[in-house]
Amino acid sequence: MSIRSVLSVVRVERAKLGAQLTARAVLAACVAGPFAFVAAMRLQSAVPEDTLFGRSVRESGFATPLIVLGFAALWAFPALTSVVGGDLFSAEDRYGTWTTVLTRSRSRAEVFAGKVLTAFGFSVLAVVALAASSLVAGVLVVGHQPLVDLSGALVPSGQVLGRVALAWASVLPPAFGFTALAVLLSVATRSSAAGIGLPVIVGLVMQLYAYVDGPEAIRRLLITSSFGAWHGLLTEHPYYQPLIHGTVVSTAYFVICLVVAYRILRRRDIGV
């Protein structure tokens, strides 16, 4: 497998994504959504008190990215990370272009690696866009005042900015895990609807299980639990055990899904 060939595949896939309305609409929503949220908070008198940092939404602009992060971790990330990963492979089946793709002096391994890198790149871009937009919206509209953390301690602006950045960075491993799951489903089912929709359903089921009185061992193996590991970073004495555990679980999903997806693609009879 040649790195140059893989990067060539990435360039082609990136150009294809740039021409897709869906990808551009998702990124636009990531940028505009936090500003709409901040505007809504300014127009109404009530604040989301039942949400982490909801009471601070008008006292510090740093509360906005954390509120958005909490919401996105529950419902948005499985969709954001699947919208591209769940379509990259199945789109070739839908348009019948596998034969053309695999005859351009590119091996299956190179095509697979290039498409996977493109999917992960989009996931990173979506998370970064949402994080940056929510931070900018909060600071511009509310200000960069110190923030009261989950322990009730007042954190200076300089420190809370670093913690907010770490909190958003902590969701990348589970986001990659969901991207890998979307890739696997896209390859296995050859359906974009399944590749995009099933990870969202899986994420919803996992979130619902968190509210059920089930075995703790199963709950700790759910990738969605990793999305809440950032809570330990916003306490007076930060703790990292949930973050470490969540990263290990996310890595396991990541590796297993990609290995299975590649084995399926390698054994598929595409007619070349």
C-alpha positions in Angstrom: 0.0 0.0 0.0 1.5 3.3 -1.1 1.0 6.5 1.0 0.9 8.5 -2.1 -1.9 6.4 -3.5 -3.8 6.6 -0.3 -3.5 10.4 -0.3 -4.7 10.4 -3.9 -7.8 8.6 -2.8 -8.3 11.1 0.0 -8.1 14.0 -2.4 -10.7 12.5 -4.7 -13.0 11.7 -1.8 -12.5 15.2 -0.4 -13.5 16.7 -3.7 -16.6 14.6 -3.9 -17.6 15.6 -0.4 -17.1 19.3 -1.3 -19.7 18.9 -4.0 -22.3 17.2 -1.7 -25.0 19.3 -0.3 -25.5 17.0 2.7 -21.9 17.4 4.0 -22.0 21.2 3.5 -25.4 21.4 5.3 -24.1 19.4 8.3 -21.0 21.7 8.7 -23.2 24.8 8.2 -25.5 23.5 11.0 -22.5 22.9 13.3 -21.5 26.6 12.8 -24.9 28.2 13.0 -26.5 26.0 15.7 -24.7 27.4 18.7 -25.4 31.0 17.6 -29.1 30.1 17.3 -28.9 28.6 20.8 -27.3 31.7 22.3 -29.8 33.9 20.6 -32.7 31.9 22.0 -31.2 32.1 25.5 -31.0 35.9 25.2 -34.6 36.2 24.1 -36.2 34.1 26.8 -36.2 34.6 30.6 -35.8 30.9 31.6 -32.5 29.1 31.5 -31.9 25.3 31.2 -31.4 24.6 34.9 -31.7 20.9 34.5 -28.6 20.8 32.2 -25.0 20.9 33.3 -23.8 24.5 33.4 -27.3 25.6 32.4 -27.5 28.1 35.3 -24.3 29.7 34.1 -25.4 30.3 30.5 -25.9 34.0 31.1 -23.0 34.4 33.6 -20.1 33.1 31.5 -19.7 32.5 27.8 -17.7 29.4 28.6 -20.9 27.7 29.7 -22.2 27.7 26.2 -19.7 25.2 24.6 -20.2 22.9 27.6 -24.0 22.9 27.3 -23.7 22.3 23.5 -21.2 19.5 24.3 -23.6 17.9 26.7 -26.4 17.9 24.2 -24.3 16.8 21.3 -22.8 13.9 23.3 -26.4 12.6 24.0 -27.9 13.0 20.5 -25.8 14.7 17.8 -22.4 13.0 17.6 -23.6 9.6 16.3 -25.3 11.4 13.5 -22.5 13.8 12.7 -19.9 11.1 12.6 -22.0 8.7 10.5 -23.3 11.1 7.8 -20.0 10.6 5.8 -18.6 7.4 7.1 -21.9 5.6 6.5 -22.1 6.7 2.9 -18.5 6.6 1.5 -18.5 2.9 0.7 -22.2 2.2 0.0 -22.3 5.1 -2.5 -20.0 3.0 -4.7 -22.5 0.2 -4.6 -25.4 2.6 -5.2 -23.9 4.1 -8.3 -22.1 0.9 -9.5 -18.7 2.5 -9.6 -16.6 -0.1 -7.7 -15.3 -1.5 -10.9 -14.1 1.9 -12.1 -12.6 2.8 -8.7 -10.6 -0.4 -8.4 -9.1 -0.3 -11.9 -7.4 3.0 -11.5 -4.1 1.4 -10.2 -5.5 1.6 -6.7 -5.7 -1.5 -4.5 -8.6 -2.3 -2.2 -6.4 -1.5 0.8 -5.5 1.9 -0.6 -9.1 2.7 -1.4 -10.2 1.5 2.0 -7.6 3.5 3.8 -8.3 6.7 1.8 -12.0 6.5 2.4 -11.6 5.8 6.1 -9.2 8.7 6.5 -11.7 10.9 4.7 -14.5 9.8 7.0 -12.4 10.5 10.1 -11.3 13.8 8.7 -14.9 14.9 8.3 -15.7 13.7 11.8 -12.9 15.8 13.2 -14.0 18.8 11.1 -17.6 18.6 12.4 -16.5 18.3 16.0 -14.1 21.2 15.7 -16.6 23.4 13.9 -19.2 22.8 16.5 -16.7 23.4 19.4 -15.3 26.6 17.9 -18.7 27.9 17.0 -20.2 27.3 20.4 -17.1 28.9 22.1 -17.1 32.0 19.9 -20.9 32.4 20.2 -20.7 32.2 24.0 -17.8 34.6 24.4 -19.0 37.1 21.9 -22.6 37.3 23.2 -22.1 36.6 27.0 -18.4 37.3 27.6 -15.3 35.5 28.9 -16.1 35.7 32.6 -14.8 33.0 35.0 -17.0 29.9 35.3 -18.2 27.9 38.3 -17.2 24.3 37.8 -19.1 21.2 38.9 -17.5 21.4 42.4 -18.8 24.9 42.9 -15.3 26.5 42.5 -14.8 29.6 40.4 -12.3 28.8 37.6 -10.5 31.8 36.0 -11.0 32.4 32.3 -7.6 31.3 31.3 -7.9 27.9 33.0 -11.5 27.3 32.0 -10.6 27.8 28.3 -8.1 25.0 28.5 -10.6 22.7 30.3 -13.2 23.4 27.7 -10.8 22.6 24.9 -9.8 19.3 26.7 -13.5 18.5 27.2 -14.2 18.7 23.5 -11.0 16.9 22.6 -12.1 14.0 24.9 -15.1 13.2 22.7 -12.9 12.5 19.6 -12.1 8.8 20.5 -15.8 7.8 20.9 -16.6 9.9 17.8 -14.0 7.9 15.9 -15.6 4.7 17.3 -19.0 5.7 15.8 -17.3 6.6 12.5 -15.7 3.2 12.4 -19.1 1.6 13.1 -20.7 3.6 10.3 -17.9 2.5 7.9 -18.5 -1.2 8.9 -22.3 -0.9 8.4 -21.8 0.9 5.1 -19.5 -1.9 3.8 -21.5 -4.8 5.2 -25.0 -3.6 4.1 -24.1 -1.7 1.0 -26.8 0.7 2.0 -26.3 4.4 2.9 -29.5 4.5 4.8 -28.2 1.7 7.0 -24.7 3.1 7.3 -26.0 6.5 8.4 -29.2 5.5 10.3 -28.1 2.4 12.2 -25.3 4.1 14.2 -27.8 6.7 15.3 -30.2 4.0 16.4 -27.4 2.2 18.2 -26.4 5.4 20.0 -30.0 6.0 21.0 -30.3 2.5 22.4 -27.1 2.8 24.3 -28.2 6.1 25.8 -31.5 4.6 26.8 -29.7 1.7 28.5 -27.9 4.2 30.6 -31.2 5.0 32.3 -32.0 1.3 32.9 -31.1 -0.5 36.0 -28.9 -3.0 34.2 -25.5 -4.6 34.9 -22.8 -2.0 35.4 -20.3 -4.1 33.4 -22.4 -3.7 30.3 -22.9 0.0 30.8 -19.1 0.4 31.0 -18.7 -1.3 27.6 -21.1 1.1 25.8 -19.3 3.6 23.7 -21.8 6.3 24.5 -20.5 6.3 28.1 -17.3 7.8 26.8 -19.1 10.9 25.7 -19.6 11.9 29.3 -16.0 11.3 30.5 -15.3 15.1 30.2 -17.3 15.7 33.4 -14.2 14.8 35.4 -12.3 17.6 33.8 -14.6 20.2 35.1 -14.2 19.6 38.8 -12.0 21.4 41.4 -9.7 18.3 41.4 -10.0 16.8 37.9 -10.1 13.0 37.7 -9.2 11.1 34.5 -10.2 7.5 35.1 -13.5 7.7 33.1 -11.6 9.4 30.3 -8.9 6.7 30.2 -11.6 3.9 30.4 -13.7 5.6 27.7 -10.7 5.9 25.4 -9.8 2.2 25.8 -13.4 1.2 25.0 -13.6 3.6 22.0 -10.3 2.2 20.7 -11.7 -1.3 20.9 -14.7 -0.3 18.8 -12.5 1.5 16.4 -10.1 -1.4 15.7 -12.7 -4.1 15.6 -15.1 -2.3 13.3 -12.3 -1.3 10.8 -10.8 -4.8 10.8 -14.1 -6.5 10.1 -15.0 -3.9 7.5 -11.7 -4.4 5.6 -12.0 -8.2 5.7 -15.5 -7.9 4.2 -14.4 -5.6 1.5 -11.3 -7.6 0.7 -13.3 -10.8 0.3 -16.1 -9.2 -1.8 -16.5 -10.2 -5.4 -16.7 -6.9 -7.2 -15.9 -8.3 -10.6 -12.5 -6.9 -11.2 
